[in-house]
Amino acid sequence: MGYQTIRYERRGYVGMLALARPEKHNAQNPLMWQELAQLGAELLSDPTLRSLVVAGDGPSFSAGIDLIEGLAGIIADFAARPPDEHSLEVGLSVAGTFSWIPKLACPSIAAVQGHAYGAGLQLAIACDFRVFGENADVGLTETRYGILPDMGATVRLPRIVGESRARELILLGEVIDASEALRIGLANRVVPDAEVLEAATELAVRLAGQPPLAVQGARRAIEAAWFSDPDDSFAVAVEAQIRCLESEDFKEAARATAEGRTPEWTGR
């Protein structure tokens, strides 16, 4: 399917998603949000996808919301409506633009080069992993414009870096460099700028080589640990384990071990 603001291709079991507005530093506009949501609906129903890389064309991952088409466009129009027309449903439709990424059956990796500000960083933290270029700068800069980061940062960032540091980044709108991002756990690894996409893709290939059912179950159990009580979280993990034990992949693992070879996972 043809897109105007993003690109998507498959490399075996790995999906490659790129923001494709390099002339605008991949600033996000309403059309990009629509196209991301459309792609997300397709990928959520793709059982063959085993990992996803999210990157940006050109030298920047994403400058955040396009100030003209965003702050001076759709967001300004929404703010100008009478109070009784400030629909939570409409707000959630935009704020949830990246929510499909954590819901994928497979892990995702953000390849962050240049800078990722505002909605750009919120896209990156919607992914399971983040590979940073050594000269990357990132920050949740929304408060500079009298708004707050409502596209997942307030939920996901405290889980990644801890509540205290997340409060600093969100409330102060701080911009930090790659070394600080690595120190606080926001970046999983930092590599030379020219190697960001390669490193992210290498990680994606490694993840795609893992047993799909085990990866899916582990990710669900980790998510449950944050949103459920301990007993419910254990139940999610055990249910996922039972599915693994009943699978063809588990039988293949036993055969491969006995034969001294690498298992061939099917996700069944």
Residue pairs with C-beta under 8 A, 6 or more apart in sequence:
1 38
1 42
3 20
3 35
3 39
4 20
4 31
4 35
5 19
5 20
5 21
5 29
5 31
5 32
5 35
6 17
6 18
6 19
6 20
6 32
6 35
6 36
6 39
7 16
7 17
7 18
7 20
7 57
8 15
8 16
8 17
8 18
8 39
9 15
9 16
10 16
10 49
11 201
12 205
12 208
13 48
13 49
13 50
13 51
13 208
14 50
14 51
14 52
14 53
14 201
14 204
14 205
14 208
15 43
15 49
15 51
15 52
15 53
16 52
16 53
16 55
16 201
17 39
17 52
17 53
17 54
17 55
18 54
18 55
18 56
18 57
19 26
19 28
19 32
19 54
19 55
19 56
19 57
19 61
19 62
20 26
20 57
21 27
21 29
21 32
21 57
22 56
22 57
22 58
22 59
22 60
23 58
24 63
24 66
25 58
25 59
25 60
25 62
25 63
25 114
25 115
26 56
26 57
26 58
26 60
26 61
26 62
26 63
26 120
27 62
27 63
27 64
27 65
27 66
27 67
27 69
27 70
28 62
28 64
28 65
28 66
28 70
28 119
28 120
28 123
29 65
29 66
29 69
29 70
29 73
30 69
30 70
30 73
30 74
33 94
33 97
36 97
36 98
37 97
37 100
40 100
40 101
41 100
43 49
43 52
43 100
43 104
44 100
44 103
44 104
44 105
47 105
47 267
49 104
49 105
49 106
50 106
50 207
50 208
50 210
50 212
50 215
50 267
51 106
51 107
51 108
51 109
51 204
51 205
51 207
51 208
52 101
52 104
52 106
52 107
52 108
52 109
52 127
52 204
53 108
53 109
53 111
53 197
53 200
53 201
53 204
54 101
54 108
54 109
54 110
54 111
54 123
54 124
54 127
55 61
55 110
55 111
55 113
55 196
55 197
55 200
56 62
56 111
56 113
56 114
56 120
58 114
59 113
59 114
60 113
60 114
60 115
60 116
60 120
61 110
61 111
61 112
61 113
61 114
61 115
61 116
61 120
61 124
61 136
62 116
62 117
62 119
62 120
62 121
62 123
63 115
63 117
63 118
63 120
64 116
64 117
64 118
64 119
64 120
64 121
64 141
65 71
65 75
65 118
65 119
66 73
71 145
74 94
75 147
78 86
78 90
78 91
91 150
94 151
95 150
95 151
95 152
96 151
97 151
98 122
98 123
98 126
98 151
98 152
99 126
99 152
101 108
101 123
101 126
101 127
102 108
102 126
102 128
102 156
102 223
105 212
105 216
106 207
106 208
106 212
106 215
106 216
107 128
107 129
107 207
107 215
107 219
108 126
108 127
108 128
108 129
109 127
109 128
109 129
109 130
109 131
109 200
109 203
109 204
109 207
110 123
110 124
110 125
110 127
110 129
110 130
110 131
110 200
111 131
111 196
111 197
111 199
111 200
111 201
112 124
112 130
112 131
112 132
112 133
112 136
112 138
112 187
112 196
113 132
113 133
113 136
113 193
113 196
113 197
114 133
114 135
114 136
114 137
115 136
115 137
115 138
116 123
116 124
116 136
116 137
116 138
117 138
117 139
117 140
117 141
117 175
118 139
118 140
118 141
118 142
118 149
119 149
119 151
120 138
121 138
121 139
121 140
121 153
122 140
122 149
122 151
122 152
122 153
123 151
124 130
124 138
125 152
125 153
125 156
125 157
125 160
125 186
126 152
126 156
128 219
129 188
129 200
129 203
130 181
130 186
130 187
130 188
131 187
131 188
131 189
131 190
131 191
131 196
131 199
131 200
131 203
132 138
132 178
132 181
132 182
132 187
132 189
132 190
132 191
132 196
133 178
133 190
133 191
133 192
133 193
133 195
133 196
134 178
134 179
134 190
134 191
134 192
134 193
135 177
135 178
135 193
136 177
136 178
136 181
136 187
136 190
136 193
137 175
137 176
137 177
137 178
138 175
138 176
138 181
138 186
139 169
139 173
139 174
139 175
139 176
140 149
140 153
140 157
140 169
140 170
140 173
140 174
141 173
141 175
142 148
142 149
142 173
143 170
143 171
143 172
143 173
144 173
148 154
148 170
149 170
153 166
153 170
154 170
157 166
157 169
157 170
157 186
158 166
158 167
159 226
160 166
160 185
160 186
161 169
161 184
161 185
161 186
162 184
162 185
165 184
168 174
169 176
176 184
176 186
178 187
178 190
179 190
181 187
181 190
182 189
182 190
189 199
191 199
207 215
209 265
210 265
211 244
211 249
211 253
211 263
211 265
211 267
212 249
212 265
212 267
213 240
213 243
213 244
213 247
213 249
213 267
214 240
214 244
214 249
216 240
217 237
217 239
217 240
217 241
217 243
217 244
218 237
218 240
220 236
220 240
221 233
221 236
221 237
221 240
224 232
224 233
224 236
224 237
225 233
228 236
244 250
247 268
248 266
248 268
249 263
249 265
249 266
249 267
249 268
252 263
252 264
252 265
252 266
253 263
255 263
256 262
256 263
256 264
257 263
